[in-house]
Amino acid sequence: MRTDGKKKNRLTITAHVLTLCLLVLSVAGASTFAWFSSRKSVGSYAPISSPEALYIGAGHIENDTFEDIRYMYFDGMDVKKADHVDKVFCVYGTGIGNYKIQLAFTTNNQFIYSIYHASESSVESEGAVKYVTHQTTPQTFYYSVSGEAIAGTFLNKQEVEGESIANAENHTDTYGSYANVNKYAEPIYWQTSVAETGRARGAFVNYYILRVSYNGKEVNDRETDVLCLAAKTFNIHAQS
C-alpha cells in the first residue's frame, strides 16, 4: 500500500523449527510480524527422552535466555530508501553436530533472499544491524556480515518470462492433489549446500543475517510474500 507517496511492500515470515511450522496471516494496513512459537512451546512437541534440541531465535542469547523469533519482524519495507533490508536471526541448540538452513518462499514480489554468517558486538560499527533486546532492561547489540553469502541450492526454481517461480517438482509434497494454485503462491525451496556447524556435545549459538533484496525491480503494492525459515538437523553426532 502507499504511505506518504512511498511504496510499501510486505513480507510475512513463518518459522519452521524442526518439524513445526506456524503460518502467519496479516491484515492489510497493519504491521506484518514474524509470529512464532516460543522455545518452550516448541519443546513440548519434542520427545521427552531426546537430548538434542534445535531452535531458531531472533537476536541476542545470553545465559540460555533467548529472544523469541517473533521479534524478527518486518513493519513494511520501503524500496525508496534502500535496495535491501537486513534482519538478524540465530540458530541455537544442544547436542546438534551439524544442521542445514532451509527457506521456502512465495514469489509475489520477486525478492531475492540471501543468508550471511554474522558476528555480534556491543559496539556500533558502520553497516551493522542494530538489535534491541526485549528484556525488562533492554540491551543493544550490533551484527555485522561475515564473508560472502552462504552457498545454497534451489530445489524447484525456474525462470519464466524474466520471473523466478517454482516448477511442479515439489507441488505434490506441498499441495497434494490440489491443482488450482496461483503460480506465485507455489513456494520455491532452497537450502544451504554445506551443513552448518553446531556442537555435538554442549550448547551453541550461531548468528546470521537474512538479507531481503529488491533486485532493482518495482514491487506490487499490497502483495505479500510468505517466507518459511527452517533449521534441520544433519548428521547430528558427526563432530563437536
C-alpha positions as CSV (number, residue, x, y, z in Angstrom):
1,M,0.0,0.0,0.0
2,R,1.1,3.6,-0.3
3,T,2.0,5.8,2.7
4,D,3.1,9.4,2.2
5,G,3.6,8.6,-1.5
6,K,6.1,5.8,-0.8
7,K,5.6,2.3,-1.9
8,K,5.4,-0.3,0.9
9,N,5.8,-4.0,0.2
10,R,5.0,-6.7,2.6
11,L,6.8,-9.8,3.8
12,T,5.3,-12.2,6.2
13,I,7.8,-14.7,7.8
14,T,6.9,-18.1,9.1
15,A,9.1,-20.2,11.3
16,H,9.7,-23.8,10.7
17,V,11.6,-25.2,13.7
18,L,12.3,-28.9,13.5
19,T,9.0,-30.1,12.1
20,L,6.8,-27.4,13.5
21,C,5.5,-24.7,11.1
22,L,3.2,-21.8,12.1
23,L,1.6,-19.8,9.4
24,V,1.0,-16.1,9.9
25,L,-1.8,-14.2,8.4
26,S,-1.6,-10.4,8.3
27,V,-4.3,-7.8,8.0
28,A,-3.9,-5.2,5.2
29,G,-2.7,-1.9,6.6
30,A,-1.3,-3.4,9.8
31,S,2.4,-4.1,10.6
32,T,3.5,-7.6,9.4
33,F,5.1,-9.6,12.1
34,A,7.0,-12.9,12.2
35,W,5.0,-14.7,14.9
36,F,6.5,-17.9,16.0
37,S,6.1,-20.4,18.7
38,S,8.4,-19.8,21.7
39,R,11.2,-22.2,22.5
40,K,9.1,-23.5,25.4
41,S,6.1,-24.3,23.2
42,V,8.2,-25.9,20.5
43,G,9.9,-28.1,23.2
44,S,6.6,-29.5,24.2
45,Y,6.4,-31.2,20.8
46,A,9.7,-33.0,21.1
47,P,10.1,-36.5,22.6
48,I,10.9,-36.2,26.3
49,S,13.7,-38.7,26.1
50,S,15.6,-36.8,23.3
51,P,18.8,-35.0,24.5
52,E,19.1,-33.0,21.2
53,A,17.5,-29.6,20.7
54,L,17.5,-27.2,17.8
55,Y,15.8,-23.8,17.7
56,I,15.6,-20.6,15.7
57,G,15.7,-17.3,17.6
58,A,15.9,-13.6,16.9
59,G,18.9,-11.6,18.0
60,H,20.9,-12.0,21.2
61,I,21.0,-15.0,23.5
62,E,22.6,-14.8,27.0
63,N,22.7,-17.3,29.8
64,D,20.2,-19.5,28.0
65,T,17.8,-16.6,27.8
66,F,16.6,-16.4,24.2
67,E,14.9,-13.8,22.1
68,D,11.7,-15.3,20.6
69,I,11.8,-15.4,16.8
70,R,8.6,-13.3,16.7
71,Y,10.8,-10.3,17.3
72,M,12.3,-10.7,13.9
73,Y,9.6,-8.5,12.3
74,F,9.1,-6.5,9.2
75,D,6.9,-3.5,9.5
76,G,6.9,-2.6,5.9
77,M,9.9,-2.3,3.5
78,D,10.4,0.9,1.5
79,V,12.1,0.4,-1.8
80,K,12.7,4.2,-2.0
81,K,15.1,4.2,1.0
82,A,17.4,1.2,0.3
83,D,17.8,-1.7,-2.1
84,H,17.7,-4.3,0.7
85,V,16.7,-4.9,4.3
86,D,18.9,-6.9,6.8
87,K,17.4,-8.8,9.7
88,V,19.4,-10.8,12.3
89,F,18.4,-14.3,13.5
90,C,20.2,-17.1,15.2
91,V,20.2,-20.9,15.3
92,Y,20.9,-22.3,18.7
93,G,20.7,-25.7,20.4
94,T,22.3,-28.5,22.3
95,G,23.8,-31.8,21.1
96,I,23.5,-30.9,17.4
97,G,26.7,-31.5,15.4
98,N,25.5,-30.2,12.1
99,Y,22.4,-28.7,10.5
100,K,21.2,-27.1,7.3
101,I,19.2,-23.8,7.0
102,Q,16.3,-24.0,4.6
103,L,14.0,-21.4,3.1
104,A,10.7,-21.8,1.3
105,F,9.1,-18.6,-0.1
106,T,6.4,-17.4,-2.4
107,T,7.2,-15.0,-5.3
108,N,4.6,-12.3,-5.4
109,N,7.3,-9.6,-5.1
110,Q,10.3,-11.3,-6.7
111,F,12.5,-10.6,-3.7
112,I,16.0,-12.1,-3.5
113,Y,16.8,-13.8,-0.2
114,S,20.4,-14.2,1.0
115,I,21.8,-15.5,4.3
116,Y,25.2,-14.5,5.8
117,H,27.1,-15.5,8.8
118,A,27.2,-12.7,11.3
119,S,29.4,-11.6,14.2
120,E,27.9,-10.0,17.4
121,S,29.2,-6.9,19.2
122,S,28.1,-4.5,21.8
123,V,29.9,-1.7,19.9
124,E,28.3,0.0,16.9
125,S,30.1,-0.2,13.6
126,E,29.3,1.0,10.1
127,G,26.7,-1.1,8.3
128,A,26.0,-3.3,11.3
129,V,22.4,-4.4,12.0
130,K,21.1,-2.9,15.3
131,Y,19.1,-5.2,17.6
132,V,17.5,-4.2,20.9
133,T,16.5,-7.0,23.2
134,H,13.0,-7.3,24.6
135,Q,14.1,-7.8,28.3
136,T,12.9,-5.8,31.3
137,T,16.2,-3.8,30.9
138,P,16.8,-3.7,27.1
139,Q,20.3,-4.2,25.7
140,T,21.5,-3.1,22.3
141,F,23.7,-5.3,20.1
142,Y,25.1,-5.0,16.6
143,Y,25.6,-7.7,14.0
144,S,27.9,-7.5,11.0
145,V,28.1,-9.6,7.9
146,S,31.0,-12.1,7.9
147,G,32.1,-13.2,4.5
148,E,30.1,-13.9,1.4
149,A,26.5,-15.1,1.2
150,I,26.2,-18.7,2.3
151,A,26.0,-21.0,-0.7
152,G,22.7,-22.8,-1.3
153,T,20.8,-24.9,-3.8
154,F,17.3,-24.3,-5.2
155,L,15.2,-27.4,-5.4
156,N,12.5,-26.3,-7.7
157,K,13.2,-22.9,-9.2
158,Q,12.6,-21.9,-12.9
159,E,12.8,-18.7,-14.9
160,V,9.7,-17.9,-16.9
161,E,9.5,-14.6,-18.9
162,G,12.0,-12.9,-16.6
163,E,10.4,-14.1,-13.4
164,S,11.6,-16.6,-10.9
165,I,8.8,-19.0,-10.0
166,A,8.5,-22.6,-8.8
167,N,8.3,-25.5,-11.1
168,A,6.0,-28.5,-10.5
169,E,8.6,-30.8,-8.9
170,N,7.5,-30.3,-5.3
171,H,3.9,-29.5,-5.9
172,T,2.5,-32.8,-4.6
173,D,4.5,-32.5,-1.4
174,T,3.2,-29.0,-0.8
175,Y,-0.4,-29.2,-2.0
176,G,-1.1,-32.9,-2.6
177,S,-3.6,-33.4,-5.5
178,Y,-4.9,-29.8,-5.3
179,A,-4.1,-28.2,-8.7
180,N,-5.7,-24.8,-8.6
181,V,-2.7,-22.9,-7.2
182,N,-1.6,-19.4,-8.4
183,K,1.9,-19.6,-9.8
184,Y,3.2,-17.0,-7.3
185,A,1.8,-19.0,-4.4
186,E,3.8,-22.1,-5.3
187,P,6.8,-21.9,-2.9
188,I,10.4,-22.1,-4.1
189,Y,12.6,-24.3,-1.9
190,W,16.2,-23.5,-1.0
191,Q,18.7,-25.0,1.4
192,T,22.4,-24.5,2.3
193,S,24.8,-26.5,0.2
194,V,27.1,-27.4,3.1
195,A,26.0,-28.2,6.6
196,E,26.4,-25.5,9.3
197,T,28.5,-26.5,12.4
198,G,26.8,-26.8,15.7
199,R,28.1,-28.7,18.7
200,A,27.5,-32.4,19.2
201,R,28.2,-32.1,23.0
202,G,27.0,-29.0,24.7
203,A,25.2,-25.8,23.7
204,F,25.9,-23.4,20.8
205,V,24.6,-20.3,19.1
206,N,25.3,-19.1,15.6
207,Y,24.2,-15.7,14.4
208,Y,23.0,-14.9,10.8
209,I,21.8,-12.0,8.8
210,L,18.9,-12.5,6.4
211,R,19.1,-10.0,3.5
212,V,16.0,-9.3,1.5
213,S,16.9,-7.6,-1.7
214,Y,14.7,-5.9,-4.3
215,N,16.8,-6.8,-7.3
216,G,16.3,-3.3,-8.7
217,K,12.7,-4.0,-9.5
218,E,9.5,-2.3,-8.6
219,V,7.2,-4.4,-6.5
220,N,3.5,-4.7,-6.3
221,D,1.5,-2.8,-3.7
222,R,-0.3,-4.8,-1.1
223,E,1.4,-8.0,-2.3
224,T,2.7,-10.3,0.5
225,D,5.5,-12.9,0.2
226,V,5.5,-15.7,2.8
227,L,8.9,-17.0,3.9
228,C,9.4,-20.2,5.8
229,L,12.7,-20.3,7.7
230,A,14.0,-23.7,8.8
231,A,16.9,-25.3,10.6
232,K,17.1,-29.0,10.0
233,T,19.4,-31.4,11.8
234,F,22.0,-33.1,9.6
235,N,24.3,-35.9,10.7
236,I,23.8,-34.9,14.3
237,H,26.8,-36.6,16.0
238,A,29.4,-36.0,13.3
239,Q,31.6,-33.6,15.2
240,S,31.9,-31.5,18.3
